[in-house]
Amino acid sequence: MDVSQLPLNALRAFEASARLNSFTRAGLELRISQTAVSHHVKALEQLLGVTLFKRMPRGVALTDEGEILLPVLTDAFRRMSLMLTQFQAGTFREVLTVGVVNTFALGWLLPRLQTFSSSHPDIDLRVKTNNNRADFLGDGLDSFIRFGDGAWHGAAAEHLLEPGFSPVCAPGLAKTLKKPADLFTRRLLRSYRRDEWRIWFECAGLDAPRPGGWMFDSSPVMVDAAATGAGVALVPIEMFRQDLECGRIVQPFEMRVHLGSYWITWLHSRKETAAMQMFREWVCTGARAE
């Protein structure tokens, strides 16, 4: 089929209806009537020779064919919108969308981000924070800074830094911790990486206590809990320098263990743009300098 002959309004009507699960809500978004949306979708189905929706008393549901078509159109419309946005105000600004794990965003990236913007005013940087899990295509990411071992299927990875993990807690609680074994009687706050405390205790020459305590999917939130006296958190010390320097939390023991690294990643299938390359070189140079 000749793509130039595809009806743009019908494609927009289908994409909005599929995303919103309703012809009525799609009509409100597109500022046309529900009947017009229905006619557009019907025309597209006739053109393609397939049924895209199952019509039900309350709304619509995608058929298998609709499920296949939706992500392609959503990505296409997103890319078109992104490109047109870059020409606003009569100048071209390349948009760069970077996903960043929360800990690295707060502990390293944000305090330095102004230097990147000052050096690259033609790049419109957009930062999306997450808990180390992201969908490149679904979230519209160009690059993704994450924590791990550097091996992610379908993604290229360049090493940034390897932080040391050590316990932190509120100042009052730290005064009661004289030796690592004192942690046995304290609440140990945990992340979703279950073996971290076991590895730290083994390096201290101790058998780790049975896993217990509260579990968090965000190190900054876990540190907030530790700062209130809720327990002891095992975190990448380098990412919480400000909290340590102002005395909000204390590192009771000097021993650190290495549990992984921060990496900047991007899809193998995605050609690296000039903005992606400039950001990667900037963050790699800065991280390695430390």
Sequence and secondary structure as in RCSB ss.txt:
>XXXX:A:sequence
MDVSQLPLNALRAFEASARLNSFTRAGLELRISQTAVSHHVKALEQLLGVTLFKRMPRGVALTDEGEILLPVLTD
AFRRMSLMLTQFQAGTFREVLTVGVVNTFALGWLLPRLQTFSSSHPDIDLRVKTNNNRADFLGDGLDSFIRFGDG
AWHGAAAEHLLEPGFSPVCAPGLAKTLKKPADLFTRRLLRSYRRDEWRIWFECAGLDAPRPGGWMFDSSPVMVDA
AATGAGVALVPIEMFRQDLECGRIVQPFEMRVHLGSYWITWLHSRKETAAMQMFREWVCTGARAE
>XXXX:A:secstr
  GGGS HHHHHHHHHHHHHT HHHHHHHHTS HHHHHHHHHHHHHHHTS  EEE SSSEEE HHHHHHHHHHHH
HHHHHHHHHHTTGGGS  EEEEEEEEHHHIIIIIHHHHHHHHHH TTEEEEEEEESS   TTTTT SEEEEEESS
  TTEEEEEEE   EEEEB HHHHTT  SGGGGGGS EEEES TTHHHHHHHHTTS    S S EES HHHHHHH
HHTTS EEEEEGGGGHHHHHTTSSB      B   EEEEEEETTS   HHHHHHHHHHHHHHHH 
